[in-house]
Amino acid sequence: MLAGILKGLKLTESIVATAAYAVVATLLMIDVVGREVFGTAILGLQQIAVYAAIIAGFLGLTLATSDSAHLRPEFMDFVAGRRMDRHVARFGDFLSSVFFFASAYVAWTFVAISMEYGDKAPVLYFEIWPLQLVLPFAFASSAVKHLIFGLRPDLKVHSDKPAG
């Protein structure tokens, strides 16, 4: 069941991130063609591309979590010794889970305030909170993944080994 949750999250996030990057590329190409060929820009394309890139970037956080591909400092690895590596890694996953759940709560509070005040995107004037939902989602997804890795270390993909 936990493996299925991880697989489903990764697949969904990969599809949405890929679509977001495709939107970015398409909109920027349209903008360049509009400027260079027709001598005019379409209002708001660059702003929408930026929002799509933000969505893709935050989903990149969750995808890096799926593949254990985050950069981490290694200068203190000697403290616990090799015998304790597994235990330290599990503790790190549980600690990361707590951090990401707390971050998801803070991000949700941010989105709720944005909803309450009806914050709107500059230039385009649509409510921004639906796009901001990627923040609590990304943090919550990473939290769930780290929690699963802490509970079931065998499900953790190591970035130095191919996924499979």
Phi and psi in degrees as GROMACS dihedral restraints (atoms count N, CA, C in turn):
[ dihedral_restraints ]
;  ai    aj    ak    al  type     phi  dphi    fc
    3     4     5     6     1   -64.8    20    10
    4     5     6     7     1   -38.8    20    10
    6     7     8     9     1   -62.8    20    10
    7     8     9    10     1   -38.5    20    10
    9    10    11    12     1   -64.7    20    10
   10    11    12    13     1   -38.9    20    10
   12    13    14    15     1   -62.4    20    10
   13    14    15    16     1   -47.0    20    10
   15    16    17    18     1   -60.2    20    10
   16    17    18    19     1   -44.9    20    10
   18    19    20    21     1   -64.9    20    10
   19    20    21    22     1   -43.9    20    10
   21    22    23    24     1   -64.3    20    10
   22    23    24    25     1   -43.6    20    10
   24    25    26    27     1   -61.0    20    10
   25    26    27    28     1   -48.1    20    10
   27    28    29    30     1   -62.6    20    10
   28    29    30    31     1   -42.9    20    10
   30    31    32    33     1   -63.0    20    10
   31    32    33    34     1   -48.4    20    10
   33    34    35    36     1   -61.6    20    10
   34    35    36    37     1   -46.9    20    10
   36    37    38    39     1   -65.3    20    10
   37    38    39    40     1   -37.2    20    10
   39    40    41    42     1   -63.7    20    10
   40    41    42    43     1   -43.1    20    10
   42    43    44    45     1   -64.5    20    10
   43    44    45    46     1   -46.6    20    10
   45    46    47    48     1   -66.8    20    10
   46    47    48    49     1   -41.4    20    10
   48    49    50    51     1   -63.7    20    10
   49    50    51    52     1   -41.6    20    10
   51    52    53    54     1   -63.3    20    10
   52    53    54    55     1   -43.4    20    10
   54    55    56    57     1   -63.0    20    10
   55    56    57    58     1   -40.0    20    10
   57    58    59    60     1   -63.9    20    10
   58    59    60    61     1   -43.0    20    10
   60    61    62    63     1   -67.0    20    10
   61    62    63    64     1   -33.6    20    10
   63    64    65    66     1   -65.2    20    10
   64    65    66    67     1   -39.0    20    10
   66    67    68    69     1   -62.8    20    10
   67    68    69    70     1   -44.3    20    10
   69    70    71    72     1   -57.8    20    10
   70    71    72    73     1   -51.9    20    10
   72    73    74    75     1   -61.9    20    10
   73    74    75    76     1   -44.4    20    10
   75    76    77    78     1   -63.2    20    10
   76    77    78    79     1   -47.6    20    10
   78    79    80    81     1   -64.5    20    10
   79    80    81    82     1   -40.2    20    10
   81    82    83    84     1   -68.7    20    10
   82    83    84    85     1   -36.5    20    10
   84    85    86    87     1   -65.4    20    10
   85    86    87    88     1   -43.2    20    10
   87    88    89    90     1   -60.3    20    10
   88    89    90    91     1   -42.0    20    10
   90    91    92    93     1   -63.5    20    10
   91    92    93    94     1   -44.5    20    10
   93    94    95    96     1   -64.0    20    10
   94    95    96    97     1   -46.1    20    10
   96    97    98    99     1   -61.6    20    10
   97    98    99   100     1   -43.3    20    10
   99   100   101   102     1   -59.2    20    10
  100   101   102   103     1   -42.4    20    10
  102   103   104   105     1   -72.4    20    10
  103   104   105   106     1   -47.1    20    10
  105   106   107   108     1   -79.3    20    10
  106   107   108   109     1   -38.0    20    10
  108   109   110   111     1   -91.3    20    10
  109   110   111   112     1   -46.0    20    10
  111   112   113   114     1  -102.2    20    10
  112   113   114   115     1    -5.8    20    10
  114   115   116   117     1    69.8    20    10
  115   116   117   118     1    22.3    20    10
  117   118   119   120     1  -146.1    20    10
  118   119   120   121     1   150.0    20    10
  120   121   122   123     1  -106.5    20    10
  121   122   123   124     1   151.3    20    10
  123   124   125   126     1   -93.8    20    10
  124   125   126   127     1   123.0    20    10
  126   127   128   129     1   -57.8    20    10
  127   128   129   130     1   126.7    20    10
  129   130   131   132     1    93.8    20    10
  130   131   132   133     1   -11.0    20    10
  132   133   134   135     1   -60.9    20    10
  133   134   135   136     1   -44.3    20    10
  135   136   137   138     1   -64.5    20    10
  136   137   138   139     1   -39.0    20    10
  138   139   140   141     1   -65.1    20    10
  139   140   141   142     1   -42.3    20    10
  141   142   143   144     1   -64.5    20    10
  142   143   144   145     1   -39.4    20    10
  144   145   146   147     1   -61.7    20    10
  145   146   147   148     1   -39.3    20    10
  147   148   149   150     1   -63.7    20    10
  148   149   150   151     1   -44.5    20    10
  150   151   152   153     1   -62.2    20    10
  151   152   153   154     1   -41.5    20    10
  153   154   155   156     1   -63.8    20    10
  154   155   156   157     1   -38.6    20    10
  156   157   158   159     1   -66.5    20    10
  157   158   159   160     1   -36.0    20    10
  159   160   161   162     1   -64.5    20    10
  160   161   162   163     1   -44.0    20    10
  162   163   164   165     1   -60.4    20    10
  163   164   165   166     1   -48.0    20    10
  165   166   167   168     1   -61.7    20    10
  166   167   168   169     1   -40.2    20    10
  168   169   170   171     1   -63.5    20    10
  169   170   171   172     1   -44.7    20    10
  171   172   173   174     1   -68.3    20    10
  172   173   174   175     1   -33.6    20    10
  174   175   176   177     1   -69.0    20    10
  175   176   177   178     1   -27.9    20    10
  177   178   179   180     1   -60.5    20    10
  178   179   180   181     1   -34.1    20    10
  180   181   182   183     1   -58.7    20    10
  181   182   183   184     1   -47.2    20    10
  183   184   185   186     1   -69.6    20    10
  184   185   186   187     1   -35.9    20    10
  186   187   188   189     1   -68.5    20    10
  187   188   189   190     1   -36.8    20    10
  189   190   191   192     1   -65.0    20    10
  190   191   192   193     1   -36.8    20    10
  192   193   194   195     1   -62.9    20    10
  193   194   195   196     1   -42.7    20    10
  195   196   197   198     1   -57.2    20    10
  196   197   198   199     1   -37.4    20    10
  198   199   200   201     1   -99.3    20    10
  199   200   201   202     1     7.6    20    10
  201   202   203   204     1    50.4    20    10
  202   203   204   205     1    44.2    20    10
  204   205   206   207     1  -104.2    20    10
  205   206   207   208     1    11.6    20    10
  207   208   209   210     1   -71.1    20    10
  208   209   210   211     1   145.5    20    10
  210   211   212   213     1   -73.9    20    10
  211   212   213   214     1   143.6    20    10
  213   214   215   216     1  -146.2    20    10
  214   215   216   217     1   150.5    20    10
  216   217   218   219     1   -71.7    20    10
  217   218   219   220     1   137.9    20    10
  219   220   221   222     1  -113.6    20    10
  220   221   222   223     1     3.8    20    10
  222   223   224   225     1   -68.9    20    10
  223   224   225   226     1   -16.5    20    10
  225   226   227   228     1  -106.9    20    10
  226   227   228   229     1    10.8    20    10
  228   229   230   231     1   -60.4    20    10
  229   230   231   232     1   -25.9    20    10
  231   232   233   234     1   -71.7    20    10
  232   233   234   235     1   -18.8    20    10
  234   235   236   237     1   -61.0    20    10
  235   236   237   238     1   -49.5    20    10
  237   238   239   240     1   -82.7    20    10
  238   239   240   241     1   -22.7    20    10
  240   241   242   243     1    83.8    20    10
  241   242   243   244     1   160.3    20    10
  243   244   245   246     1   -64.7    20    10
  244   245   246   247     1   -31.2    20    10
  246   247   248   249     1   -61.9    20    10
  247   248   249   250     1   -28.0    20    10
  249   250   251   252     1   -98.5    20    10
  250   251   252   253     1     1.6    20    10
  252   253   254   255     1   -51.7    20    10
  253   254   255   256     1   -46.6    20    10
  255   256   257   258     1   -62.5    20    10
  256   257   258   259     1   -43.1    20    10
  258   259   260   261     1   -68.0    20    10
  259   260   261   262     1   -40.8    20    10
  261   262   263   264     1   -65.2    20    10
  262   263   264   265     1   -40.5    20    10
  264   265   266   267     1   -63.7    20    10
  265   266   267   268     1   -42.2    20    10
  267   268   269   270     1   -64.4    20    10
  268   269   270   271     1   -44.4    20    10
  270   271   272   273     1   -60.0    20    10
  271   272   273   274     1   -41.7    20    10
  273   274   275   276     1   -61.8    20    10
  274   275   276   277     1   -39.2    20    10
  276   277   278   279     1   -65.8    20    10
  277   278   279   280     1   -43.0    20    10
  279   280   281   282     1   -64.4    20    10
  280   281   282   283     1   -41.8    20    10
  282   283   284   285     1   -64.9    20    10
  283   284   285   286     1   -41.7    20    10
  285   286   287   288     1   -62.9    20    10
  286   287   288   289     1   -37.7    20    10
  288   289   290   291     1   -61.4    20    10
  289   290   291   292     1   -46.2    20    10
  291   292   293   294     1   -60.7    20    10
  292   293   294   295     1   -45.2    20    10
  294   295   296   297     1   -59.8    20    10
  295   296   297   298     1   -45.9    20    10
  297   298   299   300     1   -70.9    20    10
  298   299   300   301     1   -34.7    20    10
  300   301   302   303     1   -64.3    20    10
  301   302   303   304     1   -40.9    20    10
  303   304   305   306     1   -64.2    20    10
  304   305   306   307     1   -41.1    20    10
  306   307   308   309     1   -64.2    20    10
  307   308   309   310     1   -37.8    20    10
  309   310   311   312     1   -63.5    20    10
  310   311   312   313     1   -39.6    20    10
  312   313   314   315     1   -63.5    20    10
  313   314   315   316     1   -46.9    20    10
  315   316   317   318     1   -61.9    20    10
  316   317   318   319     1   -42.6    20    10
  318   319   320   321     1   -64.4    20    10
  319   320   321   322     1   -41.0    20    10
  321   322   323   324     1   -63.0    20    10
  322   323   324   325     1   -40.3    20    10
  324   325   326   327     1   -59.9    20    10
  325   326   327   328     1   -42.5    20    10
  327   328   329   330     1   -59.8    20    10
  328   329   330   331     1   -45.9    20    10
  330   331   332   333     1   -65.3    20    10
  331   332   333   334     1   -41.5    20    10
  333   334   335   336     1   -62.0    20    10
  334   335   336   337     1   -40.0    20    10
  336   337   338   339     1   -66.2    20    10
  337   338   339   340     1   -40.9    20    10
  339   340   341   342     1   -61.2    20    10
  340   341   342   343     1   -40.7    20    10
  342   343   344   345     1   -64.5    20    10
  343   344   345   346     1   -45.5    20    10
  345   346   347   348     1   -60.4    20    10
  346   347   348   349     1   -42.1    20    10
  348   349   350   351     1   -88.5    20    10
  349   350   351   352     1    -6.3    20    10
  351   352   353   354     1    65.4    20    10
  352   353   354   355     1    38.9    20    10
  354   355   356   357     1   -56.8    20    10
  355   356   357   358     1   137.2    20    10
  357   358   359   360     1  -119.8    20    10
  358   359   360   361     1   151.3    20    10
  360   361   362   363     1   -70.2    20    10
  361   362   363   364     1   137.5    20    10
  363   364   365   366     1   -64.2    20    10
  364   365   366   367     1   149.7    20    10
  366   367   368   369     1    74.3    20    10
  367   368   369   370     1   -48.7    20    10
  369   370   371   372     1   -93.0    20    10
  370   371   372   373     1   -24.0    20    10
  372   373   374   375     1    60.7    20    10
  373   374   375   376     1    31.9    20    10
  375   376   377   378     1  -102.8    20    10
  376   377   378   379     1   155.4    20    10
  378   379   380   381     1   -63.4    20    10
  379   380   381   382     1   135.9    20    10
  381   382   383   384     1   -91.0    20    10
  382   383   384   385     1   -17.3    20    10
  384   385   386   387     1   -60.4    20    10
  385   386   387   388     1   -34.2    20    10
  387   388   389   390     1   -60.5    20    10
  388   389   390   391     1   -35.2    20    10
  390   391   392   393     1   -72.6    20    10
  391   392   393   394     1   -30.8    20    10
  393   394   395   396     1   -71.3    20    10
  394   395   396   397     1   -15.6    20    10
  396   397   398   399     1   -60.2    20    10
  397   398   399   400     1   -19.2    20    10
  399   400   401   402     1   -62.9    20    10
  400   401   402   403     1   -28.5    20    10
  402   403   404   405     1   -64.6    20    10
  403   404   405   406     1   -60.1    20    10
  405   406   407   408     1   -63.8    20    10
  406   407   408   409     1   -33.0    20    10
  408   409   410   411     1   -61.8    20    10
  409   410   411   412     1   -49.1    20    10
  411   412   413   414     1   -61.9    20    10
  412   413   414   415     1   -43.3    20    10
  414   415   416   417     1   -67.7    20    10
  415   416   417   418     1   -42.5    20    10
  417   418   419   420     1   -65.6    20    10
  418   419   420   421     1   -40.8    20    10
  420   421   422   423     1   -62.2    20    10
  421   422   423   424     1   -44.9    20    10
  423   424   425   426     1   -64.1    20    10
  424   425   426   427     1   -37.1    20    10
  426   427   428   429     1   -63.3    20    10
  427   428   429   430     1   -46.3    20    10
  429   430   431   432     1   -61.6    20    10
  430   431   432   433     1   -42.9    20    10
  432   433   434   435     1   -62.8    20    10
  433   434   435   436     1   -44.5    20    10
  435   436   437   438     1   -65.6    20    10
  436   437   438   439     1   -36.9    20    10
  438   439   440   441     1   -62.5    20    10
  439   440   441   442     1   -44.8    20    10
  441   442   443   444     1   -62.0    20    10
  442   443   444   445     1   -42.0    20    10
  444   445   446   447     1   -63.8    20    10
  445   446   447   448     1   -35.7    20    10
  447   448   449   450     1   -67.8    20    10
  448   449   450   451     1   -38.9    20    10
  450   451   452   453     1   -76.0    20    10
  451   452   453   454     1   -37.0    20    10
  453   454   455   456     1  -133.1    20    10
  454   455   456   457     1    79.7    20    10
  456   457   458   459     1   -57.8    20    10
  457   458   459   460     1   -23.3    20    10
  459   460   461   462     1   -68.1    20    10
  460   461   462   463     1   -17.5    20    10
  462   463   464   465     1   -87.3    20    10
  463   464   465   466     1    -6.9    20    10
  465   466   467   468     1   -78.8    20    10
  466   467   468   469     1   124.9    20    10
  468   469   470   471     1   -83.8    20    10
  469   470   471   472     1   133.6    20    10
  471   472   473   474     1   -97.2    20    10
  472   473   474   475     1   131.5    20    10
  474   475   476   477     1   -61.6    20    10
  475   476   477   478     1   -19.9    20    10
  477   478   479   480     1   -87.3    20    10
  478   479   480   481     1    -3.8    20    10
  480   481   482   483     1  -118.5    20    10
  481   482   483   484     1   146.8    20    10
  483   484   485   486     1   -66.6    20    10
  484   485   486   487     1   144.2    20    10
  486   487   488   489     1   -70.8    20    10
  487   488   489   490     1   151.2    20    10
